[in-house]
Amino acid sequence: SEITTADLTGFPLLENIILESVPLLTSIDISNCSVLKVIELQGNSLTELNTDNNLLLERVWLSSLTTSTVSFINNVLLNSITLTYSGNTLDLSNNVLLESLYVQSLNITTFDVDTLINLINLSLSDFQITTLDLSNNVLLEWLNIYNTTLPSIDISNNTNLINLGITSNIINTIDVTSNINLNSITMYSPI
């Protein structure tokens, strides 16, 4: 597709926007889409996405985002985020209803999920975090951490964990004695 800009301001009743494999798309305006619940943008060249006016947004799936910052601060109803981008900030402190969070390729060393008390699924990959506090995420059932520099992780408060994946990390010890509900563990280190 040769679409480079998507001005959707004339469609205030849009509830779902799914744009896949639009590699030249660099700009999208959804500011008047006040009832938008789902946005999926994959395979594009977006340099900015503003969701400040999309207060009913529940699910976001963004890949190939090239901006340095993304904000969902006004999107308090979000329950699912899938995000691949090389930004250096991601503030999710207002997104306390989040149940699923999949984040890849952030340029950060700390990642705060402390306020995400409803989180059930968490997958983090391909970034340089050195700390991760999961003590408040007691509902967590699925935890996958891939290709990070996380030296250690404490999952003793995450007794609801069913699936644990710790792969291509530098973590050399993990205590799962309090995780009696685990039915799947995947672990391997880089060669």
Buried (B, 14 or more C-beta within 10 A) or exposed (E): EEEEEBEBEEEEEBEEBEBEEBEEBBBBBBBBBEEBBBBBBBEBBBEBBEBEBBEBBBBBBBBBBEBEEBBBEBBBBBBBBBBBBBBEEBEBEBBEBBBBBBBBBBEBEEBBBEBBBBBBBBBBBBBEBBEBBBEBBEBBBBBBBBBBEBEBBEBEBBEBBBBBBBBBBEBEEBEBEEBEEBEEEEEEEEE
